[in-house]
């Protein structure tokens, strides 16, 4: 090795040693420290930047993982609250229905009532027929009346072993004898359905002299003995005279919600004796 090269290598090694000693604060030469800082400062900044970015990425990853975990917990808690609210609302609705049905059963103690649920609608037939979860095995027979806690809803027309079908009072084929509940009137007519329109029914065959007014309550008449008497049907909303001028027609708002039937009663039997006693009490002043 040439002398010049040897001197160069020796100078570089000496400079490196001085830099190492300066970095570790072994030697305190201002000039050397200044050179070291000038050389290493950009490198230190680069290292610090990379280190800060890595640390920031780790912190961000931990934060995202924590937020995702907390979001998942909050979502699960929210779903639980929603389910609890739904169950509470469902229980509240069912309790109201059961209380209403219990009240109806108590008020109509002359009737033998079988609790049932609407489980389906008959396809076709303009949705005028529905199915019950009770049938012949439960004592259900054709022509038995179906009533909700608000009022009469239909009549059984087909019976099977463990289920049955009933026709809504709004069905186009429905015909039920009715009378005005008001003591001063007692006008008698026939309730007929209007098919798809369940908002208003029609009562007809009232004579032109019959006393029937808007606001009157209609109940089943019981004439002919086919259906029990005194079952609430609905209220009179309109009264008019037909084209012949010989009879009155009335538009009736049904008491039962025919669009939302769920829990209902099948009227298995009527205690006629008790019904007569009740009517006698109503007639007496």
C-alpha positions as CSV (number, residue, x, y, z in Angstrom):
1,X,0.0,0.0,0.0
2,X,1.3,3.4,-0.9
3,X,2.1,5.9,1.7
4,X,-0.5,8.3,0.5
5,X,-3.2,5.7,0.6
6,X,-2.1,4.6,4.0
7,X,-2.4,8.2,5.3
8,X,-5.8,8.5,3.8
9,X,-7.1,5.3,5.4
10,X,-5.6,6.3,8.7
11,X,-7.3,9.7,8.5
12,X,-10.7,8.2,7.7
13,X,-10.4,5.7,10.5
14,X,-9.4,8.5,12.9
15,X,-12.3,10.7,11.7
16,X,-14.7,7.7,12.3
17,X,-13.3,7.2,15.8
18,X,-13.6,10.8,16.6
19,X,-17.2,10.8,15.3
20,X,-18.0,7.7,17.4
21,X,-16.4,9.3,20.5
22,X,-18.3,12.5,19.8
23,X,-21.6,10.7,19.4
24,X,-21.1,8.9,22.7
25,X,-20.0,12.2,24.4
26,X,-16.6,10.7,25.2
27,X,-14.7,13.6,23.6
28,X,-16.0,17.2,23.6
29,X,-14.4,18.9,20.6
30,X,-16.8,21.6,19.3
31,X,-15.4,21.4,15.8
32,X,-15.8,17.6,15.7
33,X,-19.2,17.7,17.3
34,X,-20.3,20.3,14.8
35,X,-19.1,18.1,11.9
36,X,-20.8,15.0,13.4
37,X,-24.1,16.8,13.9
38,X,-24.0,18.2,10.4
39,X,-23.4,14.7,8.9
40,X,-25.7,12.7,11.1
41,X,-28.6,15.2,11.5
42,X,-30.3,14.4,8.2
43,X,-29.9,10.7,8.9
44,X,-31.4,11.2,12.4
45,X,-34.3,13.1,11.0
46,X,-35.0,10.3,8.5
47,X,-34.7,7.7,11.2
48,X,-37.0,9.7,13.5
49,X,-39.5,10.2,10.7
50,X,-39.6,6.5,9.9
51,X,-39.9,5.6,13.6
52,X,-42.7,8.2,14.2
53,X,-44.6,6.9,11.1
54,X,-44.3,3.3,12.3
55,X,-45.4,4.3,15.8
56,X,-48.3,6.3,14.4
57,X,-49.3,3.4,12.2
58,X,-49.2,1.0,15.2
59,X,-51.2,3.5,17.3
60,X,-53.7,4.0,14.5
61,X,-54.0,0.2,14.0
62,X,-54.6,-0.3,17.7
63,X,-57.2,2.5,17.7
64,X,-59.0,1.2,14.7
65,X,-59.1,-2.3,16.2
66,X,-60.4,-0.9,19.5
67,X,-63.0,1.2,17.7
68,X,-64.2,-1.7,15.6
69,X,-64.4,-3.9,18.7
70,X,-66.4,-1.1,20.5
71,X,-68.6,-0.6,17.5
72,X,-69.3,-4.3,17.3
73,X,-70.2,-4.3,21.0
74,X,-72.4,-1.2,20.6
75,X,-74.2,-2.8,17.6
76,X,-74.8,-6.0,19.5
77,X,-76.1,-4.0,22.5
78,X,-78.3,-1.9,20.1
79,X,-79.7,-5.1,18.5
80,X,-80.4,-6.5,21.9
81,X,-82.2,-3.4,22.9
82,X,-84.2,-3.4,19.7
83,X,-85.1,-7.1,20.2
84,X,-86.1,-6.4,23.8
85,X,-88.2,-3.4,22.7
86,X,-89.9,-5.5,20.0
87,X,-90.6,-8.3,22.5
88,X,-92.0,-5.8,25.0
89,X,-94.2,-4.2,22.4
90,X,-95.4,-7.6,21.2
91,X,-96.2,-8.7,24.8
92,X,-97.9,-5.4,25.4
93,X,-100.1,-5.8,22.3
94,X,-100.9,-9.4,23.1
95,X,-101.8,-8.5,26.7
96,X,-104.2,-5.8,25.5
97,X,-105.8,-8.3,23.1
98,X,-106.1,-10.9,25.9
99,X,-107.5,-8.4,28.3
100,X,-110.0,-7.2,25.7
101,X,-111.0,-10.8,25.0
102,X,-111.3,-11.6,28.7
103,X,-113.6,-8.6,29.1
104,X,-115.7,-9.6,26.1
105,X,-116.0,-13.1,27.4
106,X,-117.1,-11.8,30.8
107,X,-119.7,-9.5,29.3
108,X,-121.1,-12.3,27.2
109,X,-121.3,-15.0,29.8
110,X,-124.5,-16.3,28.1
111,X,-122.3,-17.5,25.2
112,X,-120.0,-20.5,25.2
113,X,-116.9,-19.1,23.5
114,X,-113.9,-21.0,22.0
115,X,-110.7,-19.0,21.7
116,X,-109.0,-19.4,18.3
117,X,-106.4,-17.8,16.1
118,X,-106.6,-16.8,12.4
119,X,-103.8,-18.7,10.7
120,X,-104.2,-18.1,7.1
121,X,-106.2,-16.6,4.2
122,X,-108.0,-18.5,1.5
123,X,-106.3,-17.9,-1.9
124,X,-108.6,-16.3,-4.3
125,X,-112.2,-15.4,-3.3
126,X,-111.1,-11.7,-3.0
127,X,-109.6,-12.6,0.5
128,X,-113.1,-13.0,1.9
129,X,-112.3,-16.3,3.6
130,X,-109.9,-17.0,6.4
131,X,-108.7,-20.2,8.3
132,X,-108.8,-20.9,12.0
133,X,-106.6,-23.2,14.1
134,X,-109.7,-24.9,15.5
135,X,-111.9,-27.5,13.9
136,X,-114.4,-30.3,14.4
137,X,-112.3,-31.9,17.1
138,X,-112.7,-28.7,19.1
139,X,-116.5,-28.5,18.6
140,X,-116.6,-26.1,15.7
141,X,-119.5,-26.6,13.3
142,X,-120.7,-24.8,10.2
143,X,-122.7,-21.6,10.6
144,X,-121.1,-20.8,13.9
145,X,-120.3,-17.1,14.4
146,X,-116.8,-15.7,14.6
147,X,-116.4,-12.7,16.7
148,X,-113.4,-10.5,17.9
149,X,-113.4,-8.6,21.1
150,X,-114.9,-5.6,19.2
151,X,-117.7,-7.3,17.4
152,X,-118.8,-10.0,14.9
153,X,-116.3,-10.8,12.2
154,X,-117.7,-13.7,10.2
155,X,-119.4,-17.1,10.0
156,X,-117.9,-20.6,9.7
157,X,-118.6,-22.2,6.3
158,X,-116.2,-25.2,6.2
159,X,-115.0,-27.4,9.0
160,X,-112.2,-29.9,9.0
161,X,-110.7,-32.1,11.8
162,X,-108.3,-29.6,13.2
163,X,-109.0,-26.4,11.4
164,X,-111.9,-24.5,9.8
165,X,-112.7,-21.8,7.3
166,X,-114.9,-18.7,8.0
167,X,-116.4,-16.1,5.7
168,X,-116.1,-12.4,6.7
169,X,-119.3,-10.5,7.2
170,X,-118.0,-8.2,4.4
171,X,-118.0,-11.0,1.9
172,X,-120.3,-10.6,-1.1
173,X,-122.2,-13.8,-0.1
174,X,-122.7,-12.9,3.6
175,X,-126.2,-12.4,4.9
176,X,-127.0,-11.8,8.6
177,X,-130.1,-10.6,10.2
178,X,-129.6,-7.4,12.3
179,X,-131.6,-5.0,14.3
180,X,-131.2,-1.5,15.7
181,X,-130.2,-1.7,19.4
182,X,-132.0,1.5,20.3
183,X,-135.1,0.6,22.4
184,X,-137.3,3.1,20.7
185,X,-136.6,1.6,17.3
186,X,-135.8,-2.1,17.2
187,X,-136.0,-1.9,13.4
188,X,-135.0,-5.2,11.7
189,X,-133.0,-5.6,8.4
190,X,-130.3,-7.8,6.7
191,X,-126.6,-7.1,6.8
192,X,-124.9,-7.7,3.4
193,X,-121.3,-7.6,2.5
194,X,-119.7,-5.5,-0.3
195,X,-116.9,-7.8,-1.2
196,X,-113.5,-6.1,-1.3
197,X,-114.7,-3.0,0.5
198,X,-114.5,-3.8,4.2
199,X,-114.7,-0.2,5.5
200,X,-118.5,0.0,5.1
201,X,-121.1,-2.8,5.0
202,X,-124.7,-2.4,3.9
203,X,-127.9,-3.1,5.8
204,X,-131.0,-3.3,3.7
205,X,-134.7,-4.4,3.8
206,X,-135.7,-1.7,6.3
207,X,-139.1,-0.4,5.5
208,X,-139.4,3.3,4.6
209,X,-141.1,3.9,8.0
210,X,-138.5,2.2,10.1
211,X,-136.7,4.4,12.7
212,X,-133.0,4.0,11.8
213,X,-130.7,6.9,12.3
214,X,-127.0,7.8,11.8
215,X,-125.1,6.7,15.0
216,X,-127.5,3.8,15.8
217,X,-125.8,0.6,16.9
218,X,-126.7,-2.6,15.1
219,X,-126.6,-6.1,16.7
220,X,-127.6,-9.5,15.3
221,X,-131.3,-10.0,15.4
222,X,-131.3,-13.8,16.1
223,X,-134.4,-14.2,13.9
224,X,-134.6,-17.7,12.5
225,X,-132.4,-19.0,15.2
226,X,-129.4,-19.5,12.9
227,X,-127.2,-17.0,14.6
228,X,-127.1,-15.8,18.3
229,X,-128.9,-12.5,18.9
230,X,-127.4,-9.4,20.4
231,X,-123.9,-9.7,19.0
232,X,-122.5,-6.2,18.2
233,X,-122.2,-5.6,14.4
234,X,-121.4,-1.9,14.0
235,X,-122.7,1.7,13.8
236,X,-124.8,3.3,11.2
237,X,-122.9,5.9,9.2
238,X,-125.4,6.8,6.4
239,X,-129.1,6.2,5.8
240,X,-130.9,6.7,2.4
241,X,-134.0,5.5,0.6
242,X,-133.6,3.2,-2.3
243,X,-134.7,4.0,-5.9
244,X,-138.1,2.5,-5.4
245,X,-138.8,4.6,-2.3
246,X,-140.1,1.5,-0.5
247,X,-137.1,0.7,1.8
248,X,-134.2,2.3,3.6
249,X,-130.6,1.4,3.1
250,X,-127.9,2.0,5.7
251,X,-124.1,2.1,5.4
252,X,-122.6,0.3,8.4
253,X,-119.1,0.7,9.9
254,X,-118.1,-2.7,11.2
255,X,-117.1,-2.9,14.9
256,X,-114.5,-5.5,14.2
257,X,-111.3,-4.6,12.4
258,X,-111.8,-7.0,9.4
259,X,-108.4,-6.1,7.9
260,X,-106.4,-7.2,11.0
261,X,-107.9,-10.3,12.6
262,X,-105.7,-12.4,14.9
263,X,-107.3,-13.7,18.1
264,X,-111.0,-14.4,17.8
265,X,-113.8,-16.4,19.4
266,X,-116.0,-19.1,17.9
267,X,-119.5,-18.9,19.4
268,X,-120.2,-22.6,20.2
269,X,-123.5,-22.2,22.0
270,X,-125.9,-19.6,23.2
271,X,-127.8,-19.8,26.5
272,X,-131.2,-18.7,25.1
273,X,-132.8,-18.6,28.5
274,X,-130.2,-16.2,29.9
275,X,-130.5,-14.1,26.7
276,X,-134.3,-13.8,27.2
277,X,-133.8,-12.8,30.8
278,X,-131.3,-10.1,29.8
279,X,-133.7,-8.7,27.1
280,X,-136.6,-8.6,29.7
281,X,-134.3,-6.6,32.0
282,X,-133.6,-4.2,29.2
283,X,-137.3,-3.7,28.4
284,X,-138.3,-3.0,32.0
285,X,-138.1,0.7,32.9
